[in-house]
Amino acid sequence: MNDMWKRRLTGLAGGAVNGCFGGGGGMVLIPLLTRWCGVEERLAFANCVAIVLPLCVLSALIYAFRGALDLSAAWPYLLGGLAGGLIGGKLFGKVSVVWLRRIFAAFLLYGAARYLL
């Protein structure tokens, strides 16, 4: 399979997960970008943010159009998320790729355990 199709299918997978679960496209994008598409890990983490942002905006618009979005309930999380994004963005360059991978895996395992239990 050529690289362009790998990239398109990777984007499709990230978009589908993001749309179905209200976010979380990064949980499939990071492994697909690094292992299937051959993107260096630090670049994959950074690109994932750039890919997921428009996916989240699109998903939010679809949810809003269907009446399933309550912005008044979302604002406190958005403000905290913006602060967390700023802190994470500043720490990103200072944390080794090994630790980024471990932290990402820990969040995935935590999320999986919460959903299964």
Phi and psi restraints in degrees (value plus and minus 20) as a CYANA .aco file:
   2 ASN   PHI     -97.4   -57.4
   2 ASN   PSI     144.2   184.2
   3 ASP   PHI     -80.4   -40.4
   3 ASP   PSI     -56.7   -16.7
   4 MET   PHI     -83.2   -43.2
   4 MET   PSI     -60.7   -20.7
   5 TRP   PHI     -90.0   -50.0
   5 TRP   PSI     -55.7   -15.7
   6 LYS   PHI     -81.0   -41.0
   6 LYS   PSI     -63.7   -23.7
   7 ARG   PHI     -84.6   -44.6
   7 ARG   PSI     -63.3   -23.3
   8 ARG   PHI     -84.4   -44.4
   8 ARG   PSI     -63.7   -23.7
   9 LEU   PHI     -87.9   -47.9
   9 LEU   PSI     -54.9   -14.9
  10 THR   PHI     -83.2   -43.2
  10 THR   PSI     -66.0   -26.0
  11 GLY   PHI     -81.7   -41.7
  11 GLY   PSI     -60.2   -20.2
  12 LEU   PHI     -81.0   -41.0
  12 LEU   PSI     -65.8   -25.8
  13 ALA   PHI     -82.5   -42.5
  13 ALA   PSI     -65.8   -25.8
  14 GLY   PHI     -82.6   -42.6
  14 GLY   PSI     -62.5   -22.5
  15 GLY   PHI     -86.4   -46.4
  15 GLY   PSI     -60.5   -20.5
  16 ALA   PHI     -85.1   -45.1
  16 ALA   PSI     -64.8   -24.8
  17 VAL   PHI     -84.4   -44.4
  17 VAL   PSI     -62.8   -22.8
  18 ASN   PHI     -82.0   -42.0
  18 ASN   PSI     -64.1   -24.1
  19 GLY   PHI     -89.3   -49.3
  19 GLY   PSI     -60.1   -20.1
  20 CYS   PHI     -92.3   -52.3
  20 CYS   PSI     -56.1   -16.1
  21 PHE   PHI    -132.2   -92.2
  21 PHE   PSI     -10.0    30.0
  22 GLY   PHI      49.3    89.3
  22 GLY   PSI       8.9    48.9
  23 GLY   PHI     114.4   154.4
  23 GLY   PSI    -197.2  -157.2
  24 GLY   PHI      70.0   110.0
  24 GLY   PSI      -9.4    30.6
  25 GLY   PHI     -80.1   -40.1
  25 GLY   PSI     -46.5    -6.5
  26 GLY   PHI     -84.2   -44.2
  26 GLY   PSI     -46.2    -6.2
  27 MET   PHI     -87.8   -47.8
  27 MET   PSI     -43.1    -3.1
  28 VAL   PHI    -121.4   -81.4
  28 VAL   PSI     -48.0    -8.0
  29 LEU   PHI     -86.5   -46.5
  29 LEU   PSI     -65.3   -25.3
  30 ILE   PHI     -78.3   -38.3
  30 ILE   PSI     -74.1   -34.1
  31 PRO   PHI     -82.6   -42.6
  31 PRO   PSI     -58.4   -18.4
  32 LEU   PHI     -88.5   -48.5
  32 LEU   PSI     -61.6   -21.6
  33 LEU   PHI     -83.2   -43.2
  33 LEU   PSI     -63.0   -23.0
  34 THR   PHI     -99.3   -59.3
  34 THR   PSI     -66.9   -26.9
  35 ARG   PHI    -108.8   -68.8
  35 ARG   PSI     -57.0   -17.0
  36 TRP   PHI    -112.3   -72.3
  36 TRP   PSI     -60.2   -20.2
  37 CYS   PHI    -116.1   -76.1
  37 CYS   PSI     -29.6    10.4
  38 GLY   PHI      54.9    94.9
  38 GLY   PSI       4.2    44.2
  39 VAL   PHI    -101.7   -61.7
  39 VAL   PSI     115.4   155.4
  40 GLU   PHI     -78.2   -38.2
  40 GLU   PSI     123.7   163.7
  41 GLU   PHI     -79.3   -39.3
  41 GLU   PSI     -67.7   -27.7
  42 ARG   PHI     -82.0   -42.0
  42 ARG   PSI     -60.0   -20.0
  43 LEU   PHI     -86.4   -46.4
  43 LEU   PSI     -56.8   -16.8
  44 ALA   PHI     -84.4   -44.4
  44 ALA   PSI     -62.2   -22.2
  45 PHE   PHI     -81.2   -41.2
  45 PHE   PSI     -65.7   -25.7
  46 ALA   PHI     -86.9   -46.9
  46 ALA   PSI     -64.3   -24.3
  47 ASN   PHI     -85.2   -45.2
  47 ASN   PSI     -52.5   -12.5
  48 CYS   PHI     -78.5   -38.5
  48 CYS   PSI     -62.1   -22.1
  49 VAL   PHI     -81.4   -41.4
  49 VAL   PSI     -63.7   -23.7
  50 ALA   PHI     -87.2   -47.2
  50 ALA   PSI     -50.5   -10.5
  51 ILE   PHI     -98.1   -58.1
  51 ILE   PSI     -63.3   -23.3
  52 VAL   PHI     -91.7   -51.7
  52 VAL   PSI     -52.1   -12.1
  53 LEU   PHI     -74.0   -34.0
  53 LEU   PSI     -75.8   -35.8
  54 PRO   PHI     -86.0   -46.0
  54 PRO   PSI     -49.8    -9.8
  55 LEU   PHI     -84.3   -44.3
  55 LEU   PSI     -61.8   -21.8
  56 CYS   PHI     -85.6   -45.6
  56 CYS   PSI     -61.9   -21.9
  57 VAL   PHI     -81.1   -41.1
  57 VAL   PSI     -66.9   -26.9
  58 LEU   PHI     -81.6   -41.6
  58 LEU   PSI     -66.9   -26.9
  59 SER   PHI     -80.2   -40.2
  59 SER   PSI     -63.0   -23.0
  60 ALA   PHI     -82.3   -42.3
  60 ALA   PSI     -60.7   -20.7
  61 LEU   PHI     -83.4   -43.4
  61 LEU   PSI     -61.1   -21.1
  62 ILE   PHI     -85.0   -45.0
  62 ILE   PSI     -64.9   -24.9
  63 TYR   PHI     -81.1   -41.1
  63 TYR   PSI     -62.7   -22.7
  64 ALA   PHI     -83.4   -43.4
  64 ALA   PSI     -63.4   -23.4
  65 PHE   PHI     -80.4   -40.4
  65 PHE   PSI     -54.7   -14.7
  66 ARG   PHI    -107.0   -67.0
  66 ARG   PSI     -19.3    20.7
  67 GLY   PHI      57.7    97.7
  67 GLY   PSI       0.0    40.0
  68 ALA   PHI    -124.9   -84.9
  68 ALA   PSI      -2.3    37.7
  69 LEU   PHI    -143.1  -103.1
  69 LEU   PSI     107.2   147.2
  70 ASP   PHI    -134.7   -94.7
  70 ASP   PSI      73.7   113.7
  71 LEU   PHI     -81.3   -41.3
  71 LEU   PSI     -51.9   -11.9
  72 SER   PHI     -84.6   -44.6
  72 SER   PSI     -51.6   -11.6
  73 ALA   PHI     -99.9   -59.9
  73 ALA   PSI     -45.1    -5.1
  74 ALA   PHI    -103.2   -63.2
  74 ALA   PSI     -44.8    -4.8
  75 TRP   PHI     -74.9   -34.9
  75 TRP   PSI     -67.7   -27.7
  76 PRO   PHI     -79.8   -39.8
  76 PRO   PSI     -57.6   -17.6
  77 TYR   PHI     -89.9   -49.9
  77 TYR   PSI     -56.8   -16.8
  78 LEU   PHI     -83.6   -43.6
  78 LEU   PSI     -64.6   -24.6
  79 LEU   PHI     -83.0   -43.0
  79 LEU   PSI     -64.2   -24.2
  80 GLY   PHI     -84.8   -44.8
  80 GLY   PSI     -59.1   -19.1
  81 GLY   PHI     -84.5   -44.5
  81 GLY   PSI     -58.1   -18.1
  82 LEU   PHI     -83.7   -43.7
  82 LEU   PSI     -63.4   -23.4
  83 ALA   PHI     -84.0   -44.0
  83 ALA   PSI     -63.9   -23.9
  84 GLY   PHI     -83.8   -43.8
  84 GLY   PSI     -58.2   -18.2
  85 GLY   PHI     -84.1   -44.1
  85 GLY   PSI     -59.3   -19.3
  86 LEU   PHI     -84.5   -44.5
  86 LEU   PSI     -66.3   -26.3
  87 ILE   PHI     -84.1   -44.1
  87 ILE   PSI     -66.9   -26.9
  88 GLY   PHI     -81.4   -41.4
  88 GLY   PSI     -60.4   -20.4
  89 GLY   PHI     -83.3   -43.3
  89 GLY   PSI     -56.6   -16.6
  90 LYS   PHI     -92.9   -52.9
  90 LYS   PSI     -54.6   -14.6
  91 LEU   PHI     -98.2   -58.2
  91 LEU   PSI     -43.5    -3.5
  92 PHE   PHI     -71.3   -31.3
  92 PHE   PSI     -66.4   -26.4
  93 GLY   PHI     -94.0   -54.0
  93 GLY   PSI     -34.0     6.0
  94 LYS   PHI    -119.4   -79.4
  94 LYS   PSI     -30.9     9.1
  95 VAL   PHI    -120.7   -80.7
  95 VAL   PSI     114.5   154.5
  96 SER   PHI     -86.6   -46.6
  96 SER   PSI     135.8   175.8
  97 VAL   PHI     -80.6   -40.6
  97 VAL   PSI     -56.9   -16.9
  98 VAL   PHI     -79.7   -39.7
  98 VAL   PSI     -65.2   -25.2
  99 TRP   PHI     -92.1   -52.1
  99 TRP   PSI     -55.1   -15.1
 100 LEU   PHI     -78.8   -38.8
 100 LEU   PSI     -64.5   -24.5
 101 ARG   PHI     -82.6   -42.6
 101 ARG   PSI     -63.1   -23.1
 102 ARG   PHI     -85.6   -45.6
 102 ARG   PSI     -63.2   -23.2
 103 ILE   PHI     -83.8   -43.8
 103 ILE   PSI     -64.4   -24.4
 104 PHE   PHI     -79.8   -39.8
 104 PHE   PSI     -65.6   -25.6
 105 ALA   PHI     -82.4   -42.4
 105 ALA   PSI     -59.9   -19.9
 106 ALA   PHI     -83.0   -43.0
 106 ALA   PSI     -61.9   -21.9
 107 PHE   PHI     -84.5   -44.5
 107 PHE   PSI     -60.2   -20.2
 108 LEU   PHI     -83.4   -43.4
 108 LEU   PSI     -65.0   -25.0
 109 LEU   PHI     -84.5   -44.5
 109 LEU   PSI     -62.0   -22.0
 110 TYR   PHI     -80.3   -40.3
 110 TYR   PSI     -68.0   -28.0
 111 GLY   PHI     -81.7   -41.7
 111 GLY   PSI     -61.8   -21.8
 112 ALA   PHI     -83.1   -43.1
 112 ALA   PSI     -64.0   -24.0
 113 ALA   PHI     -83.7   -43.7
 113 ALA   PSI     -62.0   -22.0
 114 ARG   PHI     -82.5   -42.5
 114 ARG   PSI     -59.9   -19.9
 115 TYR   PHI     -95.1   -55.1
 115 TYR   PSI     -51.3   -11.3
 116 LEU   PHI     -99.6   -59.6
 116 LEU   PSI     -48.9    -8.9
